Amino acid sequence: MSEKEFYKIINTENPVLVSITSRYCDPCFLQKMVIEKVKKNIGKRIFIISIDADDFPDLAAEHNARDKPALLLFINGELIWKQKDILSTEQIIEIILEKTYAYPFLIILL
């Protein structure tokens, strides 16, 4: 994915969760596993992308995600939530629901 494609994706009206990790970051490995579980639960209702900080160094630097994992939630290109460090699958889903309450298509049955 190019930076141009990345910005095209986050500038949609649908919520987009971005997971920034690095192949050289141990906690990032845990976040990757959590994001896979989030994808299994709500991946059809929200767009989820994972990017490597080494492939997007400017984006990682902008969000201070070079040595820690970060989660970013965008709607219409606007950053509406940001989290560094690890959260559980349930916490991430709960936050997504809370932050995207105006989007009725994001009904989740757990």
Order of alpha helices (4+ residues) and beta strands (2+ residues): alpha-beta-alpha-beta-alpha-beta-beta-alpha
